[in-house]
Amino acid sequence: MWSLGCILAELLTGYPLLPGEDEADQLACIMELVGMPGQKLLDASKRAKNFVSSKGYPRYCTVTTLPDGTAVLNAGRSRRGKVRGAPGSKDWSAALKGGDDPLFLDFLKQCLEWDPALRMTPSQALRHPWLRRRLPKPPTGAADKTSSSSPAAASRRGNATDAAFTSISKLAAASSTATSSSSSSKARTNLAAITDANGNLQPRTVLPKLVS
């Protein structure tokens, strides 16, 4: 479902939704858009310390401590110098190049949920309003036309069918007659070739079959 959300966003904008340059930068792109993963997920990850400090700050960000002790996360940069904002600082509409369909945004957010247990499942996706809104609808009036068929119309269709069968039968009979006439004519031609003027069969010489 995570991959589906990324693909849908890229189909919409023509650009990758999370264009990470490497593993660490990929996580930075995700955090910038989706926000920090939950503590439960971090505790279950064996490599979380490589990307998140012991204080719970993402390592790609720089931390500024205010006089009152409040920590402020500042944007970091990728190896190629791309700015990666603090977790949750990137607006979804900006990430989608101005896309602001609320149903589509909700669909993407449920696809890109950190915790797989909370992420939308395929069956839930099929029931989501964004997909339900785009399901094909049956043509209007089709059922009415079928139900409003009158007995008179059915009778006309039956008469037309009978007429079609009658025409086919006549055509078959005419074809049979023509075939018979043609066969008789060929027979008379062949008989005339082997008889004389009085109708007697002409003598023919039969050559013995040569066997090599």
Secondary structure as UniProt FT lines:
FT   HELIX           2..13
FT   HELIX           23..34
FT   HELIX           39..44
FT   TURN            46..47
FT   HELIX           48..50
FT   TURN            54..55
FT   TURN            59..60
FT   STRAND          62..65
FT   TURN            67..68
FT   STRAND          71..74
FT   STRAND          76..77
FT   TURN            79..80
FT   STRAND          83..84
FT   TURN            87..88
FT   HELIX           92..95
FT   TURN            96..98
FT   HELIX           102..111
FT   TURN            116..118
FT   HELIX           122..126
FT   HELIX           129..132
FT   TURN            133..134
FT   TURN            140..141
FT   HELIX           142..147
FT   HELIX           151..193
FT   TURN            197..198
//
